[in-house]
Amino acid sequence: MAKLRFKIQGVEFEYVGDDYEIERFIHRLLTRGLPMSPTQTLLPESKSVPTTTQPVYIPSSDEQIDLETPPDSEIADYIMSKQNYAHEIFEVQDHYFGKTFPSRGNTRRIYQRTAEQLRRVRQKIAETQNGTWKSILGAGRRKRWKFIPATEG
């Protein structure tokens, strides 16, 4: 167990959890675009951990996040520049939008739009490069796609 201390708009918070929970918590904060500054590094649970009841700002579902997606050909070029064309949705989102968008909450539409576009791009690459795609579970339980070329013979 560890704790994370941070400030949002001048208000200090602490979050307690294991490494995976803290990583997911930070990811959720950063994807919401909140300005966050660390006030202390992660500490072992053996230290006393005070709790806080101050709420964290979460954008409402009414707030629209609408980004212009790049053309399929540009995404295909990006994927094909990778070794074995290996990629995951969050990596592509971060490359083109500068941040990632989870599949839940008010960013669901962007996530689904990106996932559908990646599906189309993978299908075109498989047809033109004569191969198939294999999904593997990557770091953080994220689906990572890898291209498998068809063997001649």
N, C-alpha and C positions, 0 to 999 in steps of 0.2 A: 504494500500500500504506500501511496505517496500523496503529497498535497501540492497544489499549485496556487500561488498567490498572484493576482493580477489586478489591474485597474482598468475600468471602463469609464470614460468621461469623468475621471477624478474620483470615482467610487471604488474602494478596494473590496475584492472578493477573495474567497478561498474555496477551492474545490478539492475534495478528497476522493481517491479511487485508485485502482490499479493502473499500471502503465497504459493498457489498452483503453480503459475508460477515459483517462486524461487525454490521450491522443485523440479520441473521438470528440471529446468536449472541446478541445482546442480547434479541431476541424470544423465543428458546428459554429463556433464563434467566428472563425475567420471567413467562412463562407457567407456569413451574414454581413460581412464588411464592417464589423465593429472595430474602432480603434482600441487596441489593447496593448498595454505596456507591462512587462513583467516586473514584479517588485521583489521576487525571491525565487530561487531555484527549487527544484523538487526536493523534498525532504522525506526521510524514512518516517513511517507511522509512529515510531517510538516517541517522537516529539508530541506534545499536546497539540491538538487540532481544534481550535475554536470554530464554531459554526456561524454562518451568517444567514439572515433571513431576507436580505435585500434582493429584489428581483433583478434578473438580467433582461435587458431589452430584447424582445423577439419580434421581428416584423410581422404584421398581420397578414393574413392570407389575401387581403384586398390589395396589398401593395404589389404592383406588377413589376416583374423583372423581365425585360424584353431586350435581348441582345441579337444582333445580326450575325447569323451563322456564316462561316466561310463556304465557298463553293466546294462541291464534292471533289473536284479535281485537285484542289489545294490540300484537302485532308488526305486524299490518296497519295499525293507526293510526300506529305509528312510521314504517313505510315510506312511507305516504301523506303524511306530514308533510314528506318530503324532496322537493327539486326533481326532477321527472321520476321520482319514486319510486326514484331511484338509490340502490343499497345494495350492500354486499358482506357476506359471512358474518362476517368478523372485526369489522366495524363494529357489527353487530347483537350479537355476543357481548360486545364491550366495553361496549356500552350497557346490556345486561341483567345481565351477570355481573361487570363491572369488569375483565375481562381476556379474552384470546383463547386459543383452544384449537386447536393444530395438528391436522391430519388423521392424524398418525402418533403412535405411542407410546401411553401410557396415557390420553391425552385423546381418542383416536380415537372412542370412543362418544359423547362430548359433541359433537364436531364433526359426526359423522354424524346425530345426533339433531337438531341445529340445522339442518343442511343439508336434511333431510327436512321439517322444519317450515317452513322458508323456501320450499321447493318448493310445499307445500300452500297457503301464504299467497299466493304469487305467482299460483297457479292461480285462487284465489278472487278476487283483485284483477282479474285479466285478464277473468274472467267478468262481474263486477259493473261494471267500468269500461269494458268493451268495447275491449280492446286486446291487445297481445302484449308479450312480454318479449324483450329483446335482451341477450346477454351480451357484454361487451367486456373486453379484458385491461387491467386498471388498473395502478396503481403497484405495484411489487414482484411483478409477474406474478400478481396476484390477479384473479379473475373478479369483475367488477362488473356488476350487473344494472340495466338502464334500461327503463322502461316506454314503449312506443310506442302511443299511442292510435290506434284505427281511424279512418280518414278517411271521412266521409260523402260520398256522391255517387254 
